[in-house]
Amino acid sequence: MVSKSECVDVISRSLTRNYLTPGRSLYKSKRITDANKGYAASSTWDNKVCRNMTRYYSIIRPSHNAKLEKLK
């Protein structure tokens, strides 16, 4: 079974690698909000991702909340 911590890490790496890294095919900018505009079916996807990841990190790794705030 995969832990919540591992799940958050996998999603974080995937978002960073595919959507937030200059030169990648899905890159729009360094902000998850801009990735949402181009690729998500829901106009509130970015808010849900940030909210859920912030909540999960507050449970499993409090020191990471500041890093997640930079993605908003």
Predicted model as a PDB file, atoms N, CA, C, CB and O in Angstrom, pLDDT in the B-factor column:
MODEL        1                                                                  
ATOM      1  N   MET A   1       0.835  -1.180   0.000  1.00 75.00           N  
ATOM      2  CA  MET A   1       0.000   0.000   0.000  1.00 75.00           C  
ATOM      3  C   MET A   1       0.886   1.252   0.000  1.00 75.00           C  
ATOM      4  CB  MET A   1      -0.953  -0.007   1.218  1.00 75.00           C  
ATOM      5  O   MET A   1       1.887   1.318   0.713  1.00 75.00           O  
ATOM      6  N   VAL A   2       0.505   2.222  -0.796  1.00 74.00           N  
ATOM      7  CA  VAL A   2       1.245   3.465  -0.913  1.00 74.00           C  
ATOM      8  C   VAL A   2       0.741   4.444   0.144  1.00 74.00           C  
ATOM      9  CB  VAL A   2       1.104   4.063  -2.338  1.00 74.00           C  
ATOM     10  O   VAL A   2      -0.464   4.566   0.362  1.00 74.00           O  
ATOM     11  N   SER A   3       1.664   5.137   0.796  1.00 76.00           N  
ATOM     12  CA  SER A   3       1.287   6.088   1.837  1.00 76.00           C  
ATOM     13  C   SER A   3       0.805   7.400   1.225  1.00 76.00           C  
ATOM     14  CB  SER A   3       2.467   6.346   2.781  1.00 76.00           C  
ATOM     15  O   SER A   3       1.063   7.680   0.054  1.00 76.00           O  
ATOM     16  N   LYS A   4       0.110   8.194   2.020  1.00 73.00           N  
ATOM     17  CA  LYS A   4      -0.325   9.521   1.570  1.00 73.00           C  
ATOM     18  C   LYS A   4       0.882  10.375   1.223  1.00 73.00           C  
ATOM     19  CB  LYS A   4      -1.181  10.217   2.652  1.00 73.00           C  
ATOM     20  O   LYS A   4       0.863  11.130   0.251  1.00 73.00           O  
ATOM     21  N   SER A   5       1.916  10.254   2.012  1.00 73.00           N  
ATOM     22  CA  SER A   5       3.133  11.014   1.756  1.00 73.00           C  
ATOM     23  C   SER A   5       3.710  10.688   0.384  1.00 73.00           C  
ATOM     24  CB  SER A   5       4.168  10.735   2.838  1.00 73.00           C  
ATOM     25  O   SER A   5       4.098  11.591  -0.358  1.00 73.00           O  
ATOM     26  N   GLU A   6       3.768   9.408   0.047  1.00 81.00           N  
ATOM     27  CA  GLU A   6       4.287   9.002  -1.258  1.00 81.00           C  
ATOM     28  C   GLU A   6       3.395   9.506  -2.386  1.00 81.00           C  
ATOM     29  CB  GLU A   6       4.412   7.480  -1.329  1.00 81.00           C  
ATOM     30  O   GLU A   6       3.896   9.925  -3.430  1.00 81.00           O  
ATOM     31  N   CYS A   7       2.085   9.471  -2.189  1.00 80.00           N  
ATOM     32  CA  CYS A   7       1.153   9.968  -3.207  1.00 80.00           C  
ATOM     33  C   CYS A   7       1.353  11.455  -3.461  1.00 80.00           C  
ATOM     34  CB  CYS A   7      -0.294   9.704  -2.782  1.00 80.00           C  
ATOM     35  O   CYS A   7       1.405  11.894  -4.610  1.00 80.00           O  
ATOM     36  N   VAL A   8       1.465  12.219  -2.399  1.00 77.00           N  
ATOM     37  CA  VAL A   8       1.677  13.660  -2.543  1.00 77.00           C  
ATOM     38  C   VAL A   8       2.995  13.929  -3.256  1.00 77.00           C  
ATOM     39  CB  VAL A   8       1.662  14.355  -1.165  1.00 77.00           C  
ATOM     40  O   VAL A   8       3.069  14.800  -4.123  1.00 77.00           O  
ATOM     41  N   ASP A   9       4.032  13.187  -2.894  1.00 82.00           N  
ATOM     42  CA  ASP A   9       5.326  13.373  -3.543  1.00 82.00           C  
ATOM     43  C   ASP A   9       5.262  13.056  -5.036  1.00 82.00           C  
ATOM     44  CB  ASP A   9       6.379  12.500  -2.873  1.00 82.00           C  
ATOM     45  O   ASP A   9       5.843  13.777  -5.848  1.00 82.00           O  
ATOM     46  N   VAL A  10       4.566  11.993  -5.400  1.00 86.00           N  
ATOM     47  CA  VAL A  10       4.439  11.610  -6.822  1.00 86.00           C  
ATOM     48  C   VAL A  10       3.703  12.696  -7.604  1.00 86.00           C  
ATOM     49  CB  VAL A  10       3.690  10.255  -6.961  1.00 86.00           C  
ATOM     50  O   VAL A  10       4.148  13.090  -8.682  1.00 86.00           O  
ATOM     51  N   ILE A  11       2.584  13.180  -7.071  1.00 81.00           N  
ATOM     52  CA  ILE A  11       1.817  14.220  -7.762  1.00 81.00           C  
ATOM     53  C   ILE A  11       2.617  15.513  -7.847  1.00 81.00           C  
ATOM     54  CB  ILE A  11       0.480  14.472  -7.045  1.00 81.00           C  
ATOM     55  O   ILE A  11       2.614  16.177  -8.884  1.00 81.00           O  
ATOM     56  N   SER A  12       3.293  15.870  -6.783  1.00 81.00           N  
ATOM     57  CA  SER A  12       4.114  17.085  -6.782  1.00 81.00           C  
ATOM     58  C   SER A  12       5.193  17.021  -7.843  1.00 81.00           C  
ATOM     59  CB  SER A  12       4.749  17.301  -5.414  1.00 81.00           C  
ATOM     60  O   SER A  12       5.393  17.972  -8.598  1.00 81.00           O  
ATOM     61  N   ARG A  13       5.883  15.899  -7.897  1.00 88.00           N  
ATOM     62  CA  ARG A  13       6.945  15.743  -8.914  1.00 88.00           C  
ATOM     63  C   ARG A  13       6.364  15.785 -10.320  1.00 88.00           C  
ATOM     64  CB  ARG A  13       7.709  14.418  -8.705  1.00 88.00           C  
ATOM     65  O   ARG A  13       6.942  16.404 -11.214  1.00 88.00           O  
ATOM     66  N   SER A  14       5.234  15.135 -10.517  1.00 86.00           N  
ATOM     67  CA  SER A  14       4.614  15.106 -11.836  1.00 86.00           C  
ATOM     68  C   SER A  14       4.176  16.501 -12.275  1.00 86.00           C  
ATOM     69  CB  SER A  14       3.419  14.158 -11.837  1.00 86.00           C  
ATOM     70  O   SER A  14       4.434  16.904 -13.409  1.00 86.00           O  
ATOM     71  N   LEU A  15       3.520  17.232 -11.390  1.00 83.00           N  
ATOM     72  CA  LEU A  15       3.114  18.603 -11.722  1.00 83.00           C  
ATOM     73  C   LEU A  15       4.327  19.466 -12.043  1.00 83.00           C  
ATOM     74  CB  LEU A  15       2.316  19.227 -10.564  1.00 83.00           C  
ATOM     75  O   LEU A  15       4.331  20.214 -13.021  1.00 83.00           O  
ATOM     76  N   THR A  16       5.345  19.353 -11.216  1.00 85.00           N  
ATOM     77  CA  THR A  16       6.551  20.157 -11.426  1.00 85.00           C  
ATOM     78  C   THR A  16       7.228  19.802 -12.732  1.00 85.00           C  
ATOM     79  CB  THR A  16       7.524  19.970 -10.274  1.00 85.00           C  
ATOM     80  O   THR A  16       7.560  20.683 -13.525  1.00 85.00           O  
ATOM     81  N   ARG A  17       7.433  18.520 -12.957  1.00 88.00           N  
ATOM     82  CA  ARG A  17       8.144  18.063 -14.154  1.00 88.00           C  
ATOM     83  C   ARG A  17       7.382  18.385 -15.435  1.00 88.00           C  
ATOM     84  CB  ARG A  17       8.393  16.566 -14.071  1.00 88.00           C  
ATOM     85  O   ARG A  17       7.972  18.866 -16.403  1.00 88.00           O  
ATOM     86  N   ASN A  18       6.080  18.125 -15.448  1.00 85.00           N  
ATOM     87  CA  ASN A  18       5.324  18.228 -16.690  1.00 85.00           C  
ATOM     88  C   ASN A  18       4.688  19.587 -16.946  1.00 85.00           C  
ATOM     89  CB  ASN A  18       4.270  17.204 -16.696  1.00 85.00           C  
ATOM     90  O   ASN A  18       4.537  19.982 -18.102  1.00 85.00           O  
ATOM     91  N   TYR A  19       4.317  20.301 -15.911  1.00 83.00           N  
ATOM     92  CA  TYR A  19       3.560  21.544 -16.084  1.00 83.00           C  
ATOM     93  C   TYR A  19       4.298  22.810 -15.648  1.00 83.00           C  
ATOM     94  CB  TYR A  19       2.286  21.449 -15.324  1.00 83.00           C  
ATOM     95  O   TYR A  19       3.973  23.902 -16.115  1.00 83.00           O  
ATOM     96  N   LEU A  20       5.271  22.682 -14.775  1.00 85.00           N  
ATOM     97  CA  LEU A  20       5.889  23.877 -14.199  1.00 85.00           C  
ATOM     98  C   LEU A  20       7.365  24.028 -14.545  1.00 85.00           C  
ATOM     99  CB  LEU A  20       5.734  23.856 -12.713  1.00 85.00           C  
ATOM    100  O   LEU A  20       8.035  24.905 -13.999  1.00 85.00           O  
ATOM    101  N   THR A  21       7.881  23.194 -15.437  1.00 89.00           N  
ATOM    102  CA  THR A  21       9.286  23.253 -15.823  1.00 89.00           C  
ATOM    103  C   THR A  21       9.423  23.846 -17.226  1.00 89.00           C  
ATOM    104  CB  THR A  21       9.925  21.848 -15.764  1.00 89.00           C  
ATOM    105  O   THR A  21       8.901  23.285 -18.188  1.00 89.00           O  
ATOM    106  N   PRO A  22      10.127  24.983 -17.347  1.00 91.00           N  
ATOM    107  CA  PRO A  22      10.310  25.592 -18.669  1.00 91.00           C  
ATOM    108  C   PRO A  22      10.915  24.597 -19.661  1.00 91.00           C  
ATOM    109  CB  PRO A  22      11.206  26.837 -18.563  1.00 91.00           C  
ATOM    110  O   PRO A  22      11.811  23.822 -19.328  1.00 91.00           O  
ATOM    111  N   GLY A  23      10.399  24.643 -20.879  1.00 92.00           N  
ATOM    112  CA  GLY A  23      10.891  23.767 -21.931  1.00 92.00           C  
ATOM    113  C   GLY A  23      10.099  22.479 -22.088  1.00 92.00           C  
ATOM    114  O   GLY A  23      10.211  21.811 -23.116  1.00 92.00           O  
ATOM    115  N   ARG A  24       9.314  22.125 -21.104  1.00 88.00           N  
ATOM    116  CA  ARG A  24       8.490  20.917 -21.207  1.00 88.00           C  
ATOM    117  C   ARG A  24       7.265  21.209 -22.066  1.00 88.00           C  
ATOM    118  CB  ARG A  24       8.063  20.410 -19.797  1.00 88.00           C  
ATOM    119  O   ARG A  24       6.823  22.355 -22.155  1.00 88.00           O  
ATOM    120  N   SER A  25       6.722  20.182 -22.692  1.00 82.00           N  
ATOM    121  CA  SER A  25       5.633  20.388 -23.645  1.00 82.00           C  
ATOM    122  C   SER A  25       4.348  20.939 -23.013  1.00 82.00           C  
ATOM    123  CB  SER A  25       5.327  19.093 -24.333  1.00 82.00           C  
ATOM    124  O   SER A  25       3.569  21.593 -23.708  1.00 82.00           O  
ATOM    125  N   LEU A  26       4.107  20.701 -21.743  1.00 82.00           N  
ATOM    126  CA  LEU A  26       2.889  21.180 -21.092  1.00 82.00           C  
ATOM    127  C   LEU A  26       3.108  22.465 -20.291  1.00 82.00           C  
ATOM    128  CB  LEU A  26       2.342  20.106 -20.181  1.00 82.00           C  
ATOM    129  O   LEU A  26       2.196  22.941 -19.615  1.00 82.00           O  
ATOM    130  N   TYR A  27       4.318  23.024 -20.367  1.00 85.00           N  
ATOM    131  CA  TYR A  27       4.646  24.219 -19.589  1.00 85.00           C  
ATOM    132  C   TYR A  27       3.865  25.444 -20.066  1.00 85.00           C  
ATOM    133  CB  TYR A  27       6.142  24.499 -19.666  1.00 85.00           C  
ATOM    134  O   TYR A  27       3.806  25.731 -21.262  1.00 85.00           O  
ATOM    135  N   LYS A  28       3.276  26.150 -19.123  1.00 82.00           N  
ATOM    136  CA  LYS A  28       2.633  27.442 -19.398  1.00 82.00           C  
ATOM    137  C   LYS A  28       3.340  28.543 -18.617  1.00 82.00           C  
ATOM    138  CB  LYS A  28       1.121  27.401 -19.030  1.00 82.00           C  
ATOM    139  O   LYS A  28       3.629  29.608 -19.161  1.00 82.00           O  
ATOM    140  N   SER A  29       3.617  28.288 -17.351  1.00 82.00           N  
ATOM    141  CA  SER A  29       4.346  29.211 -16.483  1.00 82.00           C  
ATOM    142  C   SER A  29       4.703  28.467 -15.204  1.00 82.00           C  
ATOM    143  CB  SER A  29       3.502  30.499 -16.173  1.00 82.00           C  
ATOM    144  O   SER A  29       4.444  27.270 -15.087  1.00 82.00           O  
ATOM    145  N   LYS A  30       5.288  29.161 -14.262  1.00 81.00           N  
ATOM    146  CA  LYS A  30       5.668  28.556 -12.987  1.00 81.00           C  
ATOM    147  C   LYS A  30       4.494  28.467 -12.023  1.00 81.00           C  
ATOM    148  CB  LYS A  30       6.792  29.345 -12.350  1.00 81.00           C  
ATOM    149  O   LYS A  30       4.689  28.088 -10.868  1.00 81.00           O  
ATOM    150  N   ARG A  31       3.282  28.802 -12.456  1.00 81.00           N  
ATOM    151  CA  ARG A  31       2.109  28.804 -11.575  1.00 81.00           C  
ATOM    152  C   ARG A  31       1.133  27.710 -11.982  1.00 81.00           C  
ATOM    153  CB  ARG A  31       1.410  30.175 -11.604  1.00 81.00           C  
ATOM    154  O   ARG A  31       0.824  27.550 -13.162  1.00 81.00           O  
ATOM    155  N   ILE A  32       0.652  26.962 -11.001  1.00 76.00           N  
ATOM    156  CA  ILE A  32      -0.301  25.890 -11.265  1.00 76.00           C  
ATOM    157  C   ILE A  32      -1.615  26.437 -11.828  1.00 76.00           C  
ATOM    158  CB  ILE A  32      -0.568  25.096  -9.984  1.00 76.00           C  
ATOM    159  O   ILE A  32      -2.318  25.738 -12.558  1.00 76.00           O  
ATOM    160  N   THR A  33      -1.943  27.676 -11.491  1.00 80.00           N  
ATOM    161  CA  THR A  33      -3.154  28.317 -12.018  1.00 80.00           C  
ATOM    162  C   THR A  33      -3.098  28.395 -13.538  1.00 80.00           C  
ATOM    163  CB  THR A  33      -3.329  29.730 -11.419  1.00 80.00           C  
ATOM    164  O   THR A  33      -4.116  28.199 -14.202  1.00 80.00           O  
ATOM    165  N   ASP A  34      -1.938  28.675 -14.093  1.00 79.00           N  
ATOM    166  CA  ASP A  34      -1.800  28.769 -15.545  1.00 79.00           C  
ATOM    167  C   ASP A  34      -1.883  27.392 -16.207  1.00 79.00           C  
ATOM    168  CB  ASP A  34      -0.475  29.443 -15.906  1.00 79.00           C  
ATOM    169  O   ASP A  34      -2.387  27.273 -17.324  1.00 79.00           O  
ATOM    170  N   ALA A  35      -1.399  26.366 -15.538  1.00 77.00           N  
ATOM    171  CA  ALA A  35      -1.550  25.005 -16.064  1.00 77.00           C  
ATOM    172  C   ALA A  35      -3.028  24.639 -16.113  1.00 77.00           C  
ATOM    173  CB  ALA A  35      -0.764  23.981 -15.196  1.00 77.00           C  
ATOM    174  O   ALA A  35      -3.477  23.986 -17.055  1.00 77.00           O  
ATOM    175  N   ASN A  36      -3.769  25.048 -15.124  1.00 75.00           N  
ATOM    176  CA  ASN A  36      -5.208  24.774 -15.067  1.00 75.00           C  
ATOM    177  C   ASN A  36      -5.928  25.350 -16.278  1.00 75.00           C  
ATOM    178  CB  ASN A  36      -5.812  25.347 -13.781  1.00 75.00           C  
ATOM    179  O   ASN A  36      -6.797  24.690 -16.849  1.00 75.00           O  
ATOM    180  N   LYS A  37      -5.590  26.544 -16.672  1.00 74.00           N  
ATOM    181  CA  LYS A  37      -6.273  27.216 -17.783  1.00 74.00           C  
ATOM    182  C   LYS A  37      -6.144  26.442 -19.092  1.00 74.00           C  
ATOM    183  CB  LYS A  37      -5.717  28.620 -17.965  1.00 74.00           C  
ATOM    184  O   LYS A  37      -7.053  26.461 -19.922  1.00 74.00           O  
ATOM    185  N   GLY A  38      -5.031  25.771 -19.270  1.00 69.00           N  
ATOM    186  CA  GLY A  38      -4.798  25.106 -20.539  1.00 69.00           C  
ATOM    187  C   GLY A  38      -5.151  23.638 -20.598  1.00 69.00           C  
ATOM    188  O   GLY A  38      -5.330  23.095 -21.688  1.00 69.00           O  
ATOM    189  N   TYR A  39      -5.256  22.979 -19.454  1.00 72.00           N  
ATOM    190  CA  TYR A  39      -5.344  21.528 -19.506  1.00 72.00           C  
ATOM    191  C   TYR A  39      -6.442  20.876 -18.676  1.00 72.00           C  
ATOM    192  CB  TYR A  39      -4.078  20.981 -19.089  1.00 72.00           C  
ATOM    193  O   TYR A  39      -6.784  19.721 -18.932  1.00 72.00           O  
ATOM    194  N   ALA A  40      -6.995  21.553 -17.714  1.00 75.00           N  
ATOM    195  CA  ALA A  40      -7.986  20.913 -16.834  1.00 75.00           C  
ATOM    196  C   ALA A  40      -9.404  21.171 -17.321  1.00 75.00           C  
ATOM    197  CB  ALA A  40      -7.832  21.419 -15.393  1.00 75.00           C  
ATOM    198  O   ALA A  40      -9.714  22.260 -17.805  1.00 75.00           O  
ATOM    199  N   ALA A  41     -10.262  20.166 -17.191  1.00 79.00           N  
ATOM    200  CA  ALA A  41     -11.664  20.322 -17.582  1.00 79.00           C  
ATOM    201  C   ALA A  41     -12.421  21.213 -16.608  1.00 79.00           C  
ATOM    202  CB  ALA A  41     -12.343  18.960 -17.672  1.00 79.00           C  
ATOM    203  O   ALA A  41     -13.390  21.871 -16.986  1.00 79.00           O  
ATOM    204  N   SER A  42     -11.983  21.234 -15.366  1.00 83.00           N  
ATOM    205  CA  SER A  42     -12.642  22.034 -14.334  1.00 83.00           C  
ATOM    206  C   SER A  42     -11.909  23.358 -14.154  1.00 83.00           C  
ATOM    207  CB  SER A  42     -12.700  21.262 -12.995  1.00 83.00           C  
ATOM    208  O   SER A  42     -10.680  23.392 -14.099  1.00 83.00           O  
ATOM    209  N   SER A  43     -12.654  24.429 -14.065  1.00 83.00           N  
ATOM    210  CA  SER A  43     -12.035  25.740 -13.855  1.00 83.00           C  
ATOM    211  C   SER A  43     -11.536  25.916 -12.426  1.00 83.00           C  
ATOM    212  CB  SER A  43     -13.023  26.845 -14.190  1.00 83.00           C  
ATOM    213  O   SER A  43     -10.858  26.898 -12.125  1.00 83.00           O  
ATOM    214  N   THR A  44     -11.864  24.976 -11.544  1.00 86.00           N  
ATOM    215  CA  THR A  44     -11.412  25.066 -10.156  1.00 86.00           C  
ATOM    216  C   THR A  44     -10.417  23.963  -9.792  1.00 86.00           C  
ATOM    217  CB  THR A  44     -12.605  25.006  -9.223  1.00 86.00           C  
ATOM    218  O   THR A  44     -10.107  23.767  -8.617  1.00 86.00           O  
ATOM    219  N   TRP A  45      -9.924  23.252 -10.789  1.00 83.00           N  
ATOM    220  CA  TRP A  45      -8.979  22.170 -10.553  1.00 83.00           C  
ATOM    221  C   TRP A  45      -7.763  22.637  -9.772  1.00 83.00           C  
ATOM    222  CB  TRP A  45      -8.543  21.565 -11.867  1.00 83.00           C  
ATOM    223  O   TRP A  45      -7.352  21.976  -8.819  1.00 83.00           O  
ATOM    224  N   ASP A  46      -7.183  23.757 -10.156  1.00 82.00           N  
ATOM    225  CA  ASP A  46      -5.977  24.233  -9.484  1.00 82.00           C  
ATOM    226  C   ASP A  46      -6.232  24.521  -8.006  1.00 82.00           C  
ATOM    227  CB  ASP A  46      -5.451  25.487 -10.174  1.00 82.00           C  
ATOM    228  O   ASP A  46      -5.395  24.208  -7.159  1.00 82.00           O  
ATOM    229  N   ASN A  47      -7.370  25.109  -7.699  1.00 86.00           N  
ATOM    230  CA  ASN A  47      -7.700  25.383  -6.299  1.00 86.00           C  
ATOM    231  C   ASN A  47      -7.867  24.094  -5.510  1.00 86.00           C  
ATOM    232  CB  ASN A  47      -8.976  26.220  -6.205  1.00 86.00           C  
ATOM    233  O   ASN A  47      -7.424  24.000  -4.365  1.00 86.00           O  
ATOM    234  N   LYS A  48      -8.504  23.103  -6.119  1.00 86.00           N  
ATOM    235  CA  LYS A  48      -8.698  21.815  -5.444  1.00 86.00           C  
ATOM    236  C   LYS A  48      -7.362  21.125  -5.201  1.00 86.00           C  
ATOM    237  CB  LYS A  48      -9.621  20.903  -6.272  1.00 86.00           C  
ATOM    238  O   LYS A  48      -7.129  20.585  -4.120  1.00 86.00           O  
ATOM    239  N   VAL A  49      -6.490  21.139  -6.194  1.00 80.00           N  
ATOM    240  CA  VAL A  49      -5.177  20.523  -6.044  1.00 80.00           C  
ATOM    241  C   VAL A  49      -4.397  21.213  -4.924  1.00 80.00           C  
ATOM    242  CB  VAL A  49      -4.390  20.588  -7.373  1.00 80.00           C  
ATOM    243  O   VAL A  49      -3.850  20.550  -4.042  1.00 80.00           O  
ATOM    244  N   CYS A  50      -4.350  22.520  -4.963  1.00 81.00           N  
ATOM    245  CA  CYS A  50      -3.609  23.256  -3.934  1.00 81.00           C  
ATOM    246  C   CYS A  50      -4.212  23.035  -2.552  1.00 81.00           C  
ATOM    247  CB  CYS A  50      -3.588  24.750  -4.260  1.00 81.00           C  
ATOM    248  O   CYS A  50      -3.479  22.817  -1.587  1.00 81.00           O  
ATOM    249  N   ARG A  51      -5.515  23.088  -2.447  1.00 86.00           N  
ATOM    250  CA  ARG A  51      -6.182  22.898  -1.152  1.00 86.00           C  
ATOM    251  C   ARG A  51      -5.919  21.494  -0.604  1.00 86.00           C  
ATOM    252  CB  ARG A  51      -7.702  23.138  -1.287  1.00 86.00           C  
ATOM    253  O   ARG A  51      -5.559  21.341   0.563  1.00 86.00           O  
ATOM    254  N   ASN A  52      -6.096  20.473  -1.441  1.00 82.00           N  
ATOM    255  CA  ASN A  52      -5.880  19.103  -0.969  1.00 82.00           C  
ATOM    256  C   ASN A  52      -4.423  18.836  -0.624  1.00 82.00           C  
ATOM    257  CB  ASN A  52      -6.343  18.111  -2.018  1.00 82.00           C  
ATOM    258  O   ASN A  52      -4.134  18.200   0.390  1.00 82.00           O  
ATOM    259  N   MET A  53      -3.514  19.307  -1.443  1.00 77.00           N  
ATOM    260  CA  MET A  53      -2.106  19.083  -1.155  1.00 77.00           C  
ATOM    261  C   MET A  53      -1.672  19.838   0.096  1.00 77.00           C  
ATOM    262  CB  MET A  53      -1.250  19.501  -2.345  1.00 77.00           C  
ATOM    263  O   MET A  53      -0.882  19.326   0.890  1.00 77.00           O  
ATOM    264  N   THR A  54      -2.180  21.036   0.273  1.00 80.00           N  
ATOM    265  CA  THR A  54      -1.872  21.785   1.496  1.00 80.00           C  
ATOM    266  C   THR A  54      -2.390  21.033   2.714  1.00 80.00           C  
ATOM    267  CB  THR A  54      -2.485  23.204   1.440  1.00 80.00           C  
ATOM    268  O   THR A  54      -1.696  20.926   3.725  1.00 80.00           O  
ATOM    269  N   ARG A  55      -3.601  20.518   2.618  1.00 82.00           N  
ATOM    270  CA  ARG A  55      -4.187  19.764   3.736  1.00 82.00           C  
ATOM    271  C   ARG A  55      -3.373  18.497   4.014  1.00 82.00           C  
ATOM    272  CB  ARG A  55      -5.663  19.395   3.430  1.00 82.00           C  
ATOM    273  O   ARG A  55      -3.075  18.201   5.171  1.00 82.00           O  
ATOM    274  N   TYR A  56      -3.014  17.755   2.981  1.00 77.00           N  
ATOM    275  CA  TYR A  56      -2.243  16.531   3.188  1.00 77.00           C  
ATOM    276  C   TYR A  56      -0.870  16.831   3.782  1.00 77.00           C  
ATOM    277  CB  TYR A  56      -2.087  15.774   1.869  1.00 77.00           C  
ATOM    278  O   TYR A  56      -0.413  16.147   4.698  1.00 77.00           O  
ATOM    279  N   TYR A  57      -0.226  17.856   3.251  1.00 71.00           N  
ATOM    280  CA  TYR A  57       1.081  18.212   3.787  1.00 71.00           C  
ATOM    281  C   TYR A  57       0.986  18.681   5.233  1.00 71.00           C  
ATOM    282  CB  TYR A  57       1.723  19.291   2.932  1.00 71.00           C  
ATOM    283  O   TYR A  57       1.897  18.431   6.022  1.00 71.00           O  
ATOM    284  N   SER A  58      -0.092  19.353   5.589  1.00 75.00           N  
ATOM    285  CA  SER A  58      -0.222  19.798   6.980  1.00 75.00           C  
ATOM    286  C   SER A  58      -0.323  18.607   7.919  1.00 75.00           C  
ATOM    287  CB  SER A  58      -1.452  20.705   7.145  1.00 75.00           C  
ATOM    288  O   SER A  58       0.016  18.706   9.099  1.00 75.00           O  
ATOM    289  N   ILE A  59      -0.783  17.499   7.398  1.00 75.00           N  
ATOM    290  CA  ILE A  59      -0.884  16.283   8.195  1.00 75.00           C  
ATOM    291  C   ILE A  59       0.448  15.538   8.223  1.00 75.00           C  
ATOM    292  CB  ILE A  59      -1.988  15.375   7.645  1.00 75.00           C  
ATOM    293  O   ILE A  59       0.872  15.063   9.277  1.00 75.00           O  
ATOM    294  N   ILE A  60       1.102  15.435   7.079  1.00 71.00           N  
ATOM    295  CA  ILE A  60       2.280  14.565   6.992  1.00 71.00           C  
ATOM    296  C   ILE A  60       3.621  15.294   7.015  1.00 71.00           C  
ATOM    297  CB  ILE A  60       2.198  13.761   5.751  1.00 71.00           C  
ATOM    298  O   ILE A  60       4.630  14.714   7.416  1.00 71.00           O  
ATOM    299  N   ARG A  61       3.644  16.542   6.594  1.00 66.00           N  
ATOM    300  CA  ARG A  61       4.913  17.277   6.554  1.00 66.00           C  
ATOM    301  C   ARG A  61       4.677  18.779   6.680  1.00 66.00           C  
ATOM    302  CB  ARG A  61       5.672  16.969   5.252  1.00 66.00           C  
ATOM    303  O   ARG A  61       4.623  19.482   5.670  1.00 66.00           O  
ATOM    304  N   PRO A  62       4.540  19.269   7.883  1.00 60.00           N  
ATOM    305  CA  PRO A  62       4.247  20.699   8.077  1.00 60.00           C  
ATOM    306  C   PRO A  62       5.251  21.640   7.405  1.00 60.00           C  
ATOM    307  CB  PRO A  62       4.204  21.004   9.547  1.00 60.00           C  
ATOM    308  O   PRO A  62       4.876  22.735   6.985  1.00 60.00           O  
ATOM    309  N   SER A  63       6.486  21.243   7.301  1.00 59.00           N  
ATOM    310  CA  SER A  63       7.496  22.130   6.718  1.00 59.00           C  
ATOM    311  C   SER A  63       7.301  22.372   5.223  1.00 59.00           C  
ATOM    312  CB  SER A  63       8.865  21.556   6.951  1.00 59.00           C  
ATOM    313  O   SER A  63       7.919  23.282   4.670  1.00 59.00           O  
ATOM    314  N   HIS A  64       6.463  21.588   4.560  1.00 61.00           N  
ATOM    315  CA  HIS A  64       6.274  21.720   3.114  1.00 61.00           C  
ATOM    316  C   HIS A  64       5.167  22.705   2.735  1.00 61.00           C  
ATOM    317  CB  HIS A  64       5.965  20.373   2.521  1.00 61.00           C  
ATOM    318  O   HIS A  64       5.033  23.035   1.557  1.00 61.00           O  
ATOM    319  N   ASN A  65       4.382  23.179   3.681  1.00 63.00           N  
ATOM    320  CA  ASN A  65       3.289  24.093   3.350  1.00 63.00           C  
ATOM    321  C   ASN A  65       3.778  25.359   2.652  1.00 63.00           C  
ATOM    322  CB  ASN A  65       2.532  24.466   4.606  1.00 63.00           C  
ATOM    323  O   ASN A  65       3.130  25.856   1.731  1.00 63.00           O  
ATOM    324  N   ALA A  66       4.903  25.871   3.086  1.00 67.00           N  
ATOM    325  CA  ALA A  66       5.431  27.083   2.464  1.00 67.00           C  
ATOM    326  C   ALA A  66       5.761  26.839   0.994  1.00 67.00           C  
ATOM    327  CB  ALA A  66       6.680  27.570   3.214  1.00 67.00           C  
ATOM    328  O   ALA A  66       5.566  27.730   0.166  1.00 67.00           O  
ATOM    329  N   LYS A  67       6.248  25.666   0.661  1.00 67.00           N  
ATOM    330  CA  LYS A  67       6.558  25.330  -0.733  1.00 67.00           C  
ATOM    331  C   LYS A  67       5.287  25.250  -1.572  1.00 67.00           C  
ATOM    332  CB  LYS A  67       7.322  23.999  -0.808  1.00 67.00           C  
ATOM    333  O   LYS A  67       5.266  25.698  -2.718  1.00 67.00           O  
ATOM    334  N   LEU A  68       4.239  24.684  -1.006  1.00 68.00           N  
ATOM    335  CA  LEU A  68       2.976  24.595  -1.745  1.00 68.00           C  
ATOM    336  C   LEU A  68       2.371  25.971  -1.992  1.00 68.00           C  
ATOM    337  CB  LEU A  68       1.981  23.721  -0.986  1.00 68.00           C  
ATOM    338  O   LEU A  68       1.757  26.191  -3.036  1.00 68.00           O  
ATOM    339  N   GLU A  69       2.528  26.876  -1.076  1.00 72.00           N  
ATOM    340  CA  GLU A  69       1.984  28.220  -1.251  1.00 72.00           C  
ATOM    341  C   GLU A  69       2.594  28.905  -2.481  1.00 72.00           C  
ATOM    342  CB  GLU A  69       2.238  29.065   0.008  1.00 72.00           C  
ATOM    343  O   GLU A  69       1.942  29.730  -3.121  1.00 72.00           O  
ATOM    344  N   LYS A  70       3.827  28.567  -2.803  1.00 73.00           N  
ATOM    345  CA  LYS A  70       4.478  29.149  -3.983  1.00 73.00           C  
ATOM    346  C   LYS A  70       3.833  28.676  -5.291  1.00 73.00           C  
ATOM    347  CB  LYS A  70       5.966  28.794  -3.986  1.00 73.00           C  
ATOM    348  O   LYS A  70       3.959  29.349  -6.313  1.00 73.00           O  
ATOM    349  N   LEU A  71       3.147  27.534  -5.274  1.00 73.00           N  
ATOM    350  CA  LEU A  71       2.517  26.998  -6.479  1.00 73.00           C  
ATOM    351  C   LEU A  71       1.199  27.680  -6.799  1.00 73.00           C  
ATOM    352  CB  LEU A  71       2.292  25.516  -6.327  1.00 73.00           C  
ATOM    353  O   LEU A  71       0.705  27.574  -7.922  1.00 73.00           O  
ATOM    354  N   LYS A  72       0.630  28.369  -5.842  1.00 69.00           N  
ATOM    355  CA  LYS A  72      -0.681  28.996  -6.054  1.00 69.00           C  
ATOM    356  C   LYS A  72      -0.577  30.192  -6.963  1.00 69.00           C  
ATOM    357  CB  LYS A  72      -1.297  29.411  -4.731  1.00 69.00           C  
ATOM    358  O   LYS A  72      -1.584  30.840  -7.249  1.00 69.00           O  
TER     359      LYS A  72                                                      
ENDMDL                                                                          
END                                                                             
